[in-house]
């Protein structure tokens, strides 16, 4: 990683989800206190849904003014909008349909339907335009400065839908269509490293022993093409949030840190 992450290790996957949820609530409240609004990039997968479910259960969730939160996604499966594998659908079922969000501030990635049917490249270009339209002059770019971009880590080290060695790892555009992703479905839309890196904070979240090798490589000098998790860094802060099983591949020096 070009910027050393702060590592926090929790005893279990459930505790990890609960504490990330609490951390996110606090971050959103702090951002709203500072300027009146906040923004977050959501991740999919088991841990991403687990965090959203934990927010839904938390009494502290009502401290957030949800109608002043912009919600984006780091990647999405380019499939039918009602497919249960869609990150958007899972996020809505876990949390978004249960809080008072402003509809115009929720920004799902396009699905394989309507004007974008069979055209993931058009969908990626459209999402890039949405990001550019939301960027403010003080963001100094074509992507908003997200408060938090949450990303899961795949067993192969992928983040969002940037797979090891894939063309997406070299992209300078903010959003790309992905073909041939190694996990089904193969066609996806994804933020790229430049868009991810616009976030003030990037939180890399991983649970389970299957993630340990990728996590260890990400902090041990691997390049972002080889291990995309190594290329996901925030402007201000990068957090590596793990359960104990996912931390077993970390260097010994990091493992000596107290486990939260």
Secondary structure, DSSP 8 states (H G I E B T S, - for coil): --S--EEEEESSHHHHHHHHHHHHHHHHHHHHHHHS-EEEEE--HHHHHHHHHHHHH-GGGGGS-GGGEEEEESEEE-S-TT-TT-HHHHHHHHTGGGS---GGGB-----SSGGGTT-HHHHHHHHHHHHHHH--GGG-SSS---SEEEEE--TTS-BTTB-TT-GGGG--SSEEEE-S-SSSS--EEEE-HHHHTTSSEEEEEE-SGGGHHHHHHHTTT--TTTSGGGG---SSEEEEEEETTGGGGS-HHHHTS---
